[in-house]
Amino acid sequence: MFHNRLIALALVAVSCLAIVAAPALAQRGGAGGAAAPDPVEKAVQLKPDLYYVPGAGANAVIRVTPEGLILIDTKNPGAEIAAALVEQIKSISNLPVKYVLNTHHHPDHTGNNQTFVAQGATVVGLEKMKQLMTTDQRTKDIAGPPTVTFPKDYSLKFGGATVDAHFYGASHTGGDTVVYMPDKRFIMVSDTVPVANPTPGIGFGGNGGSAVQVPGLLDSMLKLDWDVAIAGRGGPMTRAEVQAFKGKWDTFMTRVKDAVGKGATKETLMSQVKQDDLGWNFNAGFFGNLFDELQANPRGEPRL
Ligand SMILES: [Zn+2]
């Protein structure tokens, strides 16, 4: 049972990587084949009034307030998935979902926004995330893009809860949004921190993602006061786990900058940077994009 679950997680991880890699890194190989069975799972409590629902795409996070619910991410598109997600939400509270936040535009995070819009919810999102969602071939026809948008930071105060959204830099996509609940000491890091994939999923090209901005993004996350994090996939993470992931990025970027300083070119960079000891397997396309990024944004400043 546990073994099967691991296999399913690994398949989901591969398909998520494929989502990122498809337009920019076509040589990685198609994501064809049968989809892994990935049903909506039972809601799991993280803290009082705070839950997450795994399965069927990305984790969805639910914050309960006396005036209604705040939902972060809405899973893969599909009526059955939407109904199963609603069922899990109802198992937590009969109050309506009043706000939906999306942590990036990919379909496994935005797929059922419209279900909650139809029930009276308002979708809130980063302007850049909305722009990507409404132009990306994979999401432009998904209903329910954000109607309340913000350029960089947003603080939703509702039912006594505070739910903050921040753009700290691009990584998995150009619209990556960190959701922080200071009163719960909780953070949703989405796919900027991969749990199931060993290699980070950096979506270059049409995804608008970035490698050079990742260390700064992780740094900003770690400056917030939280003790539980949830990523797009997998279970709760501790600060130590996110810190360890940042440590890997710091090591990796130091090696990359050293190699470039010693004259590595776009073509040779990959062969001059050790990554297997980090458990990573970035391909030639990734290193080419990274080389270009370093020329354009050597300090890795957050850019929308
Ligand atoms: Zn994604």
Boltz pocket constraint, residues with backbone or C-beta under 6 A from the ligand:
constraints:
  - pocket:
      binder: B
      contacts: [[A, 16], [A, 19], [A, 104], [A, 106], [A, 172], [A, 191]]
      max_distance: 6.0
